């Protein structure tokens, strides 16, 4: 499913492609994250979001930070990451008191603008060595023709969309990591932040 959506132009993405009911936090996350949230990490023909396990919201958010940190380590060039924390959103068509997903939008700013290409190429090479399957790599339809990379990790029940924004001031990689559906332990409710 990622391949199909990622190759469409933004005006060709159908509402049925994105099945996540957005919380107020999700409204600030760019459209690129929304295309990730309705897809499965393990069956390209399925609209089902994979089950990621049972977890408290804070524990799942901490795990999401570890996923993002692992991606940061693969960048392999000097630079700085934005200081953002993961958030919690609903899990499409599931009880919002018991099910949730985590998302983590962040940016990477290389110390040198010339390192942006190196960072993107390293991610393209290194992600598959660490359990990620690249499901799309190519330019988007924006005026800047930004390079996009979309990858799934079945073991981590996570997906990432990376956009190389070389014409941004300053140049950066924009990263959006999302999880599968978690269920809170019995007797607990989803904590939103």
N, C-alpha and C positions, 0 to 999 in steps of 0.2 A: 504494500500500500504506500510506503514512503516513496518508492521510486516513482509511482504514478503521480502522486501529489507534487513531489519535488520538481518534476519536469514540467508541470503546468505553469502557465503564467498566473499571477495573482488573481486576475479577473476570471480565470477559468476554474478556480477552486470552488466546488459546490458546498453548500451548507452541510450536506450529509457527510462530507469528508471530515468535518470537525465536529465531533460529538460531545465535546466537553462543555458542561454548563459552567460559565465563568463566574467566579466570585469577584467581589469588588477589587481585590488585589490583582486579579488576573487582567483587569482592564488596563493596567499600566504596562503590561508585558506586550511587546510588539507582536504583530501578526505572525511573524516567523515562528514564534513559540506555539501559537495556536495550531499551525499545521502539524506540529509534532504531537500534540496532545491527543489526537484522535486515532492514532495508529498503533498497531501492535509491533512488538519488537521481535516476534518469533514466527509470524505467518503473514506473508505479504498479501494474502487474499482475504484476510480477516479484518473486520472492523472492531474486534474485541480488544480492549486494553488488557495487557497481561496482568495477572495477579502477582504482586510483588511480595506478599506475605503479611503477617500480622505484626503491627508495630504501633507504638505511641507516636504521635505527631512529631514531637521533639526528637525522638530517636531516629525517625525516618529523615528528618531535616539534617541531623548530624551526619547520617550516612550519605545524603546528597552532597554535603560539603566534601566528604571524602572522595566521591566520584569526581567532582569538579577539581579537587586538588590533584587527583591522579592525571587528569587531562592537562592541568597546568604543568605538571612535571614533564609531560611529553613534549611541550612546546620547545624546550631546549635552547632558547635564546634569552638574553637578559632583558628584563622589562618589569612592568608592574601590573598587578591585577587590581581591578576595582574592588572596593570593600562593600560587598553586598552579601546578604544572607538569603538562604532558601525561604520559599513561602509554601503555603498549603492551598490547594484548590480542590474543587469537587472532582469526583470520579464519575464520568458520564453514566447516566441512567442507574446509578447506585444510590442507596440511602446515604445522604450527606452527613448524617450523624455518626455513621459507622465506617464509611469508606472515604478515602482521600488520596490525592497525589501530591508529590512535592515537585517544585520547579525552582531552578536557580539561574537567573540571568546575570551574567557578569561580562566584563570586558578585559582584554589584555592589551597593554600599551607597550610595544617594544622600545628599548632604550634608543634604538636607531631605526628610522623609517625603513631603511633598506632591509632590516631583519624581518619585516612583516612577511615577505615572500618566503623566507627561510622557515619561519614559524609555521606557516600554512603547509608548506611541503613536508615538514617534519611530522605534523599531525596526520597528514595523508599517509605517510609511511609507517608511523609508529602506532597509531590507533589499532590497526588490524593485528599487530603483534601482541596487543594487550586485551584481546577479546572483543574488540569492536568490529562490526561489519559495516563498511562504507556502502551506503545504499544510494547516495547521490554525490557527485562531484562535478561542478560546472558553474557557469555564470548565470546570474539571475537576469530578469528582464528589466531591471532598473536602468536609469540613464547612465549610472556609473559601471554597470555590468560587473557588480561585485561577485567574487568567487564564493561559492557556497559549498559546504561539506556537511552531509547529514550521515550520521552513523548510529547504529543500534548495538547494544550490548545485552544479549539474552541472559547471561549470568547475573548481571547487575540489574536487569529489568529497567534499563535506562536508555534514553536516546539523547543525542546532542545535535544541535544545528550550529554550525560555525560560519560566520560571514566575515570575509576579509574586506575591510573598509579602508582601502588604501588612499582614497580621496578625502577621508574624514580629517578633521583638524583637531587633535592629532590623529594620525593613522592608528587603527586598532583592529583587533579581532573581537567580534561580538559573539558571545557564546550563550546558548540557551539549553540547559540540561533539564530533562523531565524524567519522572519515574513512572512505573506502572501503578496499578491500584493497590493501596494498602488497606487493611482492615484493622481497626483499633481492637485491642484486647477486650474480651467480654467485660461489661460493666463500665467501660470508659467511653467517652465521646471524643470526636475530632476536635483538637485545639487549633484554632485559626490564628495565623500570624503572618 
